[in-house]
Amino acid sequence: MNIEARKLILIEEFLRISDENLITKLESFIKQEKKSTRERKLKPMLMDEFLEMIEQAKQDSEAGRVLSHSELKKRIKTWK
C-alpha cells in the first residue's frame, strides 16, 4: 500500500473520531512530531559560516541592499 492510500485510510479513520480528547491528543502528537523533525534537520553553523554571513550583511548594508522596517511591513501586507 502506498503512502497516498495510507493517508486516505487515516483521514477516513480520523473523520470517524467523535472523542474530542482523542483529537486533541492527535493534534499534540502531530505538532510534536513536526517539531522533532525540524529539530533533527537543524545543524550547528560553523564559525566561519557565521562570520561570512556577517560580512555579507555588512556589504549588503553598505551597498544599500537593505529594506527599512516600515518598507518590509508594507511588503508583507501584500503577501498572500
C-alpha positions as CSV (number, residue, x, y, z in Angstrom):
1,M,0.0,0.0,0.0
2,N,1.5,3.4,-1.0
3,I,1.6,6.4,1.2
4,E,-1.3,8.2,-0.5
5,A,-3.6,5.2,0.1
6,R,-2.5,5.1,3.7
7,K,-3.2,8.8,4.2
8,L,-6.7,8.3,2.8
9,I,-7.4,5.5,5.2
10,L,-6.0,7.6,8.1
11,I,-8.2,10.5,7.1
12,E,-11.3,8.3,6.9
13,E,-10.4,6.9,10.3
14,F,-9.9,10.4,11.7
15,L,-13.3,11.5,10.4
16,R,-15.0,8.8,12.4
17,I,-13.5,10.0,15.7
18,S,-16.0,11.7,18.0
19,D,-13.9,11.9,21.1
20,E,-12.6,15.5,21.4
21,N,-9.9,14.3,23.9
22,L,-8.5,11.9,21.3
23,I,-8.5,14.6,18.6
24,T,-6.6,16.9,21.0
25,K,-4.1,14.2,21.7
26,L,-3.6,13.5,18.0
27,E,-3.1,17.3,17.3
28,S,-0.5,17.5,20.0
29,F,1.3,14.4,18.7
30,I,1.4,15.8,15.1
31,K,2.7,19.1,16.4
32,Q,5.4,17.4,18.5
33,E,6.5,15.2,15.6
34,K,6.8,18.1,13.2
35,K,8.9,20.0,15.8
36,S,11.1,16.9,16.3
37,T,11.6,16.5,12.6
38,R,12.5,20.2,12.2
39,E,15.0,19.9,15.1
40,R,16.6,16.8,13.6
41,K,17.2,18.7,10.4
42,L,19.0,21.6,12.1
43,K,22.7,21.5,12.3
44,P,25.0,23.9,14.0
45,M,26.6,26.6,11.9
46,L,30.4,26.7,11.7
47,M,32.0,29.9,13.0
48,D,33.5,30.6,9.5
49,E,30.0,30.4,8.0
50,F,28.7,32.7,10.7
51,L,31.4,35.3,10.1
52,E,30.9,35.1,6.3
53,M,27.2,35.8,6.8
54,I,28.0,38.8,8.9
55,E,30.5,40.1,6.3
56,Q,27.9,39.6,3.6
57,A,25.3,41.5,5.7
58,K,27.8,44.4,6.1
59,Q,28.5,44.5,2.4
60,D,24.7,44.5,1.6
61,S,24.1,47.3,4.0
62,E,27.0,49.4,2.6
63,A,25.7,48.8,-0.9
64,G,22.1,49.8,0.0
65,R,20.7,46.3,-0.4
66,V,18.5,46.6,2.6
67,L,14.9,47.4,3.5
68,S,13.7,49.6,6.3
69,H,11.4,48.1,8.9
70,S,8.4,50.1,7.5
71,E,9.1,49.1,3.9
72,L,9.3,45.4,4.9
73,K,5.9,45.7,6.8
74,K,4.4,47.2,3.6
75,R,5.6,44.4,1.5
76,I,4.4,41.8,4.0
77,K,0.9,43.1,3.7
78,T,0.9,42.3,0.0
79,W,1.9,38.6,0.6
80,K,-0.9,36.1,0.0
